């Protein structure tokens, strides 16, 4: 599977993301890691799933902008798979 791994935020993601990335690659997946999340505003058709290892909240310095939020919502509502790790479900 081709995965987009969105990371970053106010949590020790710099420690957990490399472990998660290695685990996914060892399982045979292709992984694109994004701390900025700007890929969400582009063409997501190349990805089979989005993996969230992040905390993105409104009114913070790492919230998704309108284009990123729209791209993310369109991906999931269009049938794209989503895996939300740990606190990421609060995003």
C-alpha positions in Angstrom: 0.0 0.0 0.0 1.1 3.6 -0.6 0.6 5.5 2.6 0.7 9.2 3.6 1.9 9.5 7.2 0.9 12.9 8.6 2.9 13.8 11.7 3.8 16.8 13.9 2.3 18.7 16.7 2.7 19.2 20.4 3.6 15.6 21.3 6.9 13.7 21.0 6.1 12.8 17.3 9.8 13.1 16.5 10.2 10.0 18.6 7.2 8.0 17.5 7.0 8.7 13.8 10.4 7.1 12.9 9.3 3.9 14.7 5.9 3.9 13.0 7.5 4.7 9.6 10.0 1.8 10.0 7.3 -0.6 11.1 5.1 0.3 8.0 8.0 0.0 5.6 9.1 -3.4 7.1 5.5 -4.5 6.5 6.0 -3.8 2.8 4.3 -0.4 2.5 5.5 2.6 0.7 5.4 5.6 3.1 5.5 9.3 2.5 6.0 11.2 5.7 4.6 14.7 6.0 5.0 17.1 8.9 3.5 20.1 7.1 0.5 18.1 5.9 0.5 20.2 2.7 0.0 17.0 0.6 -3.6 16.9 1.9 -4.3 19.9 -0.3 -3.1 18.2 -3.4 -3.9 15.1 -5.5 -4.3 12.2 -3.0 -5.2 9.6 -5.6 -1.7 8.0 -5.3 -2.4 7.1 -1.7 -4.3 4.0 -0.5 -4.5 5.4 3.0 -3.7 8.3 5.2 -2.1 7.5 8.6 -2.4 10.2 11.2 0.2 10.4 13.9 -0.4 14.0 14.7 -2.6 16.4 16.7 -4.1 19.1 14.5 -6.5 21.4 16.3 -8.3 24.6 15.3 -6.8 27.8 16.5 -3.3 26.4 17.0 -0.1 26.8 15.0 -0.5 23.4 13.4 -4.2 23.4 12.4 -5.0 22.3 8.8 -5.8 25.1 6.5 -9.1 25.1 4.4 -7.5 23.4 1.4 -5.8 20.7 3.5 -9.0 20.1 5.5 -11.1 19.9 2.3 -8.7 17.5 0.6 -8.6 15.3 3.7 -12.4 15.2 4.0 -12.8 14.5 0.3 -10.3 11.6 0.5 -12.1 9.9 3.3 -15.6 10.6 2.1 -14.6 9.3 -1.3 -13.7 5.9 0.3 -10.1 6.5 1.1 -8.8 4.6 4.1 -7.8 6.3 7.3 -5.7 5.1 10.3 -5.7 7.4 13.3 -3.0 6.6 15.9 -3.3 7.4 19.6 -4.5 11.0 20.1 -4.8 11.7 16.4 -8.5 11.0 16.5 -8.9 14.4 18.3 -7.7 16.2 15.1 
